[in-house]
Amino acid sequence: MKASLSIKKQFVIFFLFVAAASLILLSLILRTAIEKCFHDYVWTAQASSHGMIIKYFEDYYAKHKSWKNFDGREIGDTAKKSESYFTVTDPHGKLIWTTENDIEPCCLNPEHKYWRDIYPVMYEGTMAARINIGQFTDHIYSPEDIAFRRSIAYGIGISLAVTLLMALPLLLTVSSRLSRPIRELKNAADEMSHGNLSVKLEKNSSVKEISGLAESIDHLRKSLLKQEELRKQLTSNISHELRTPLNIIQNQLEGMIDGVLPLDKERLESVLQEMERLVSLIREVEKITEVESGDFIPVCAETDLSAAVKAVADTFEGAFKRKGLELVLDLEKNIIISAEKDKLTQTVMNLISNACKFTEKGTVSVKTYESPAGAVFEIKDTGPGISREDMENIFERFYRVEKSRSRDTGGAGLGLAIVKKIADAHGWKIETESEKGKGSLFRIIFR
Ligand code: ADP
């Protein structure tokens, strides 16, 4: 696994990197801007000193009209003070005066190159001489200029250091506020993975994503708890479903062998009934195993929904009559859906069978109709109803509301689990409405 760093460390590294990069960039920009201003300022000063030298020559020529006895020592000394040297020639190139023989390298810095500018010396519109003024680049900064530049560089450096020092505690606080709840959530998730589902999760974080994550983990914890509960119940329910008929068969057979019970048709029929119960349980288990297996894909074909419902309802006519229940059918014609016919029949059968089994008096209404969401099958009864808590579990395998697992109402608690698996495999939606004591409604929307 790739070595990973804690949020806090990543934050600090990231912050230091961003801070250093932005500060370096900022200081480069500032430095360039200041250098440019300085350069402009120095070159303006230099230009005025050049102007002064040129003017000296123009004034001299205006006065003497010739360069014959020109003595450039005085202006040469003045120019040297501003680190400038010059050479003056007449328009034909003949040397008048030069101070460039005395040039001394300004320093040992090879970057400081000697740089020359050429200017004309004008008199009444004609050129009286040509003057070359030169100086060493970068040596035009005075010691005060250099000190000023250095103090600005220090200023930038110090402000960078102060900014970093001030921001670091703030950053550590923010990163701790982020990493602490995540660390706690990780510890809670570790506990959960070791089977401790009673861990307490802190869901109040100032960071929206973290409280969202805590909510999700808590949701996961609750559903694992529920699964755990159901798993325990499932084991006891299965053993109950198997034990009851097997005990009855065993007792009956032992009684008959010992001569305590008469070996007659009635006894044998009762044994047979229990055997049938076991066979039907195994059939149900086979059905759910089939639809539950990962590779179950329904082989769908266009199917007439109302015709399929009518066919199933007809088989229940006798059962409803025997219980004195009214079965009302309200089936819209020509509703064609895409379904595996056997599985559709199984679904409708399980729902009608439950309505008939659990309703003691009143009516069971079965409807089919088209809705904007798709074709609908709906079954409503006037039975005992299902509480909200039980409603969350009735689609689980072997779940029965009657905890006594009364044998009068038959089923092993697999009917609705089969319905759910078939619906999921087809992409159908199941909706339920029920209130304890007021009957139940199951609706399947064929999308
Ligand atoms: P069973 O084989 O017991 O019918 P199901 O999976 O079909 O199993 O149903 C699970 C439980 O849901 C039933 O035991 C019953 O308690 C409850 N139930 C299902 N349908 C109805 C209904 N129409 N009215 C009341 N309770 C119902």
Boltz pocket constraint, residues with backbone or C-beta under 6 A from the ligand:
constraints:
  - pocket:
      binder: B
      contacts: [[A, 350], [A, 351], [A, 354], [A, 355], [A, 358], [A, 359], [A, 381], [A, 383], [A, 384], [A, 385], [A, 386], [A, 394], [A, 396], [A, 399], [A, 400], [A, 401], [A, 402], [A, 409], [A, 410], [A, 411], [A, 412], [A, 413], [A, 414], [A, 415], [A, 416], [A, 417], [A, 440]]
      max_distance: 6.0
